[in-house]
């Protein structure tokens, strides 16, 4: 990832764009609005997932499933925007922990009867 920089070796992030004010004020800035939208999308996808799973009417299920898909796409758009602007950072995991988790869950699959 050539245009990504990290503050430490485990952090994956882009440099901030410089669009934010130097001093945080009580007013919401662009990042605050997008972060709020992302949080709302996450809440909606959690709630819609339950509604879709429990829908008893076929057409209602189909409509809500479409809304759930669109909401997931909106979440991804907000995440990508925040990440691109350096407002969202993710932590890289150590390869040893990844290998350990892979081995653990691979062992689980051996217990399946099919």
C-alpha positions, 0 to 999 in steps of 0.5 A, a space after each residue: 500500500 504505497 500511499 499509506 503511512 503509519 504512526 507505528 508499525 502496527 497501525 495502518 492509516 493514511 496521512 490526514 488531509 489537513 481539512 480539520 481545524 487545529 483546535 477542536 471546537 464544540 461545532 461538528 466538523 466534516 470528520 464528525 459528521 462522517 463519523 456520525 453517519 458511519 456510526 448510524 450505518 453500523 447501528 442500522 445494519 445491526 438492527 436490520 440484520 435482526 429484522 431481516 432474519 425475523 421477517 415472516 412475510 416474503 416481500 417484507 423480507 426481500 425489501 428489508 434485505 435490499 435495504 440492509 445491502 444498501 446500508 452495508 454499502 453506505 457503511 463501506 462508503 463512509 469507512 472508505 472516505 474516513 480512511 482515505 482522509 486519515 480519520 480512521 486507523 486500523 491495527 495490523 495484527 502480528 502474523 503469529 496471532 493470525 496463524 494461531 487463530 487460523 489453526 484454531 478455527 481450522 481445527 474446529 472445522 474438523 469437528 463438523 460432521 459433513 
